[in-house]
Amino acid sequence: MSTNHKTHSPMSKAFARGIALKNMYELGRKDFDSEDFSGLKLSCCKLPAINLTSSDLRDADLDLTDLSGADLKGANLERSSLNFSNLSNADLSNANLRSVNLGGADLSGAILRGAILRNANLRGANLSNAHLEFADMQETDLTGANCFSCNFSYTNLKKSNLTEANLNNANLRKSDLTDAVIDGTSLNNANVEGVNLLDIPKLFS
């Protein structure tokens, strides 16, 4: 009886769903539009160019996974873990990334227009040349992140932590940096047109 209980535990089901997705992908299926993968466990896998548009990936474990060029438009990734995952050139437009863990992830060239990233962890992430126009990044941790040439125009960065982040050449036009932590942050050649710099006391300390 104990063996059956263990086999059908939530953890076992999460791994089984992850393996099923991996097997289907490797057999040639790339389209998983609007599928329910909440709680899925699938770390260290290669799933480049997969289509997960509008899919439910809440609480999923996707650490160290290759999702480069993936289509994740409108996907729900709330509280998911993508530590050190490759999301370069992925499309995450209007995705829900609230409280997601993207520490050390590669988001270079990724499209995150209109995405919700409130309370997300992006410590040490690579966001170079990423598009984050109109994104909600309030209270997001970007400590040490590489945001070179990133587009933050009209982005909500209230109370975000930008300590030692690289914002050289970044576009911050009309972004909201109220109460953001700017300590050791590099802003060389950054576009701050329309930004209320008085809301960022560190720049004047």
C-alpha positions in Angstrom: 0.0 0.0 0.0 2.8 2.4 0.9 4.4 1.9 -2.5 1.2 2.8 -4.3 0.8 5.9 -2.2 4.3 7.0 -3.0 3.8 6.3 -6.7 0.8 8.7 -6.8 2.3 11.4 -4.6 2.2 15.0 -6.0 6.0 14.9 -6.4 5.9 11.8 -8.4 3.1 13.2 -10.6 5.1 16.4 -11.1 8.2 14.4 -12.3 6.0 12.1 -14.5 4.4 15.1 -16.2 7.9 16.6 -16.8 9.2 13.4 -18.4 6.0 13.1 -20.5 6.6 16.7 -21.9 10.2 16.0 -22.6 9.4 12.7 -24.4 6.7 14.4 -26.6 9.1 17.2 -27.4 11.9 14.8 -28.4 9.4 12.9 -30.6 8.8 16.1 -32.6 5.9 17.8 -30.9 6.7 21.5 -30.3 3.3 23.0 -29.8 1.8 22.9 -26.3 -0.4 26.0 -26.5 -2.7 26.5 -23.5 -1.7 23.3 -21.8 -1.7 22.8 -18.0 1.8 22.1 -16.7 1.4 23.7 -13.2 3.8 22.2 -10.7 5.7 20.4 -13.4 9.3 19.3 -12.6 11.7 19.4 -15.6 15.1 20.8 -14.8 18.2 20.5 -17.0 16.3 19.8 -20.2 16.7 21.1 -23.8 13.4 22.6 -25.2 14.5 25.3 -27.6 11.8 27.0 -29.7 9.0 25.2 -27.8 5.5 26.8 -28.0 4.0 27.2 -24.6 1.7 30.2 -25.4 -0.9 30.8 -22.7 0.2 27.6 -20.9 -0.1 27.2 -17.1 3.3 26.8 -15.6 2.7 28.0 -12.1 5.1 26.6 -9.5 7.0 24.7 -12.2 10.6 23.7 -11.7 12.5 24.6 -14.9 16.0 25.3 -13.5 18.9 25.0 -15.9 16.5 24.4 -18.8 17.1 25.5 -22.4 14.0 27.5 -23.5 15.9 29.7 -26.0 13.6 31.1 -28.6 10.5 29.7 -26.8 7.1 31.1 -27.3 5.7 31.9 -23.9 3.4 34.7 -24.7 0.7 35.1 -22.1 2.0 32.1 -20.2 1.4 31.9 -16.4 4.8 31.3 -14.7 3.9 32.7 -11.3 6.2 31.4 -8.6 8.1 29.1 -11.0 11.8 28.5 -10.8 14.1 29.1 -13.8 17.5 29.5 -12.1 20.2 29.7 -14.7 17.8 28.7 -17.5 18.4 29.9 -21.1 15.5 32.1 -22.2 17.5 34.0 -24.8 15.3 35.4 -27.6 12.2 33.9 -25.9 8.9 35.7 -26.3 7.3 36.3 -22.9 5.1 39.2 -23.9 2.2 39.7 -21.4 3.4 36.7 -19.4 2.7 36.4 -15.6 6.1 36.1 -14.0 5.1 37.3 -10.5 7.5 36.0 -7.8 9.4 34.0 -10.4 12.9 32.9 -9.7 15.2 33.8 -12.6 18.5 34.1 -10.8 21.4 33.9 -13.2 19.1 33.2 -16.1 19.9 34.2 -19.7 17.2 36.6 -21.0 19.3 38.3 -23.6 17.2 39.5 -26.5 14.0 38.2 -24.8 10.7 40.0 -25.3 8.9 40.8 -22.1 6.6 43.6 -23.2 3.7 44.0 -20.8 4.9 41.1 -18.6 4.3 41.1 -14.9 7.5 40.6 -12.9 6.5 41.9 -9.5 8.7 40.5 -6.7 10.7 38.5 -9.2 14.3 37.4 -8.5 16.6 38.5 -11.4 19.8 38.6 -9.4 22.7 38.2 -11.8 20.5 37.6 -14.8 21.5 38.6 -18.3 18.9 41.0 -19.8 21.1 42.6 -22.4 19.1 43.8 -25.4 15.8 42.6 -23.8 12.5 44.4 -24.4 10.6 45.2 -21.2 8.5 48.1 -22.4 5.4 48.6 -20.2 6.4 45.7 -17.9 5.5 45.7 -14.2 8.7 45.2 -12.3 7.8 46.7 -9.0 9.9 45.4 -6.1 11.9 43.2 -8.5 15.5 42.2 -7.5 17.9 43.1 -10.3 21.0 43.1 -8.1 24.1 42.6 -10.3 21.9 42.0 -13.5 23.3 42.8 -16.9 20.8 45.1 -18.5 23.0 46.6 -21.2 20.9 48.2 -24.0 17.8 46.9 -22.3 14.5 48.7 -23.2 12.7 49.7 -19.9 10.6 52.5 -21.5 7.3 53.0 -19.6 8.3 50.2 -17.2 7.2 50.2 -13.6 10.4 49.8 -11.6 9.1 51.2 -8.3 11.0 49.9 -5.2 13.1 47.7 -7.5 16.6 46.8 -6.4 19.2 47.8 -9.1 22.3 47.5 -6.9 25.4 47.1 -9.1 23.3 46.4 -12.1 24.6 47.3 -15.6 22.2 49.8 -17.2 24.6 51.2 -19.7 22.9 52.2 -22.9 19.5 51.2 -21.4 16.4 53.0 -22.5 14.6 54.1 -19.3 12.3 56.7 -21.1 9.2 57.4 -19.0 9.9 54.6 -16.6 9.0 54.8 -12.9 12.0 54.5 -10.6 10.3 55.8 -7.5 12.1 54.5 -4.4 14.3 52.2 -6.5 17.7 51.2 -5.0 20.4 52.7 -7.2 23.7 51.8 -5.5 26.8 51.2 -7.6 24.5 51.0 -10.7 26.1 51.9 -14.0 24.0 54.2 -16.1 26.4 55.4 -18.8 24.6 56.7 -21.9 21.3 55.6 -20.5 18.2 57.4 -21.7 16.4 58.8 -18.7 14.0 61.1 -20.6 10.9 61.7 -18.6 12.2 60.0 -15.5 11.7 61.9 -12.3 15.3 61.7 -11.0 14.3 63.3 -7.7 12.5 60.1 -6.9 16.0 58.4 -6.9 17.8 60.1 -4.0 21.0 57.9 -4.4 21.8 59.7 -7.7 22.1 62.9 -5.7 23.8 61.7 -2.5 
